[in-house]
């Protein structure tokens, strides 16, 4: 019931509460069995009764106290995220759901116990009790393992089948080809439009036009170049990367001022809130290239196709960087790496020492970097000792800077150096700040004062915090804009301006572009949020 990073509705809170109570009950029963098996002394008689009574009263008092304050805890967090407060009905619903969840899990446990007793009784007929008990436990565990393993496997296969079926349908219902030769998938393009997939086609067909950009900047603008290669456009990561390079060369992307190599999320989705604003900043004199590596939603892609994503990002950045190195330094575009969520992870993986030291890229901008990324972890751990985990400072800020919903990375003790790297990470994003060791110790960020959108009532509780953060990850995609894992246009703008340094760009321009994007969909700077 205590708050974590993401506000919880009655359903989510009720299920979480029921699961936690069931785990606590299971642990208590397990310890009791071990105690009995070891034939350790137990309280009995009047002393035992008094102890049980006092313990029961303490639990009841604690439960009432938690229920009284739970609405305050949730509403404080909801207020920080500009969400509507919940009322007493919320509490009644979650108590009901918690009870039903616990009773359901208790029933499952009772069935497992009954199965054990039945198996043990069969063994009693042919072997001594002690041996029958041990073999009974082993047998029941084996049965449960096979049943749950097959169930999980079946669900994964079904999800995969649906993903590929959906992908095939997309091939069959592709819209008309793009009308302009500079667009990927057009009649002049090297990329098959039908095999590109819906995320790629959306990326190519949408975004600001030269006319829209010119109306905003008041200057003549170019048509931004967007190159996208679908998962089905090539057999291997290298083949798809080389096709992307050939298309970049065809549309003369290396003659633009800026070239961004970006990695998509699991489905191949590209966040318009990130890419539209940077095209305004550079007056359309920009090219962006990306290659899809999966059809799966990000959680499944993270589990089942992590290696594929890393290999694809590495192949793309490698072939583009190798070609870019051969061009005259005074005429080639400035080269940047970019990615959101899983795209940030794979992009960071691809940005190895060869890209940072040997004729290095000009910079990188990564949003919502997932916690397992070694690159991100290395930089986080190298932060200045007096800076926080959620908004670190690295040296004087000449190489790496951080931004979130409340800080825009425009200020640092020192000026930017030759290379510029920026991270956008919301302080309430559990995809970034989940810690697998929170089962038994507090995450690093819990040792700092709470951030602006983090509850002051958030406390570490062994086991409980692990489950809270795991549920937060599932809920983070639906958080309000600017919180959780819901990244949106206005927060991309300042980091992009800092990293790519558009000519003549001012903080007033940043403010004006934010206002332009805040007006909503249809203006070429869409407020579509979330990472898919």
PyMOL commands that set and color helices and strands:
alter all, ss='L'
color gray80, all
select helices_A, chain A and resi 10-37+45-80+88-124+129-172+198-205+210-217+231-233+237-250+253-255+272-281+298-304+306-325+342-350+353-356+374-381+430-433+436-439+444-447+464-478+489-500+507-518
alter helices_A, ss='H'
color red, helices_A
select strands_A, chain A and resi 225-229+258-263+286-291+334-340+363-367+400-403+420-424
alter strands_A, ss='S'
color yellow, strands_A
deselect
rebuild
show_as cartoon
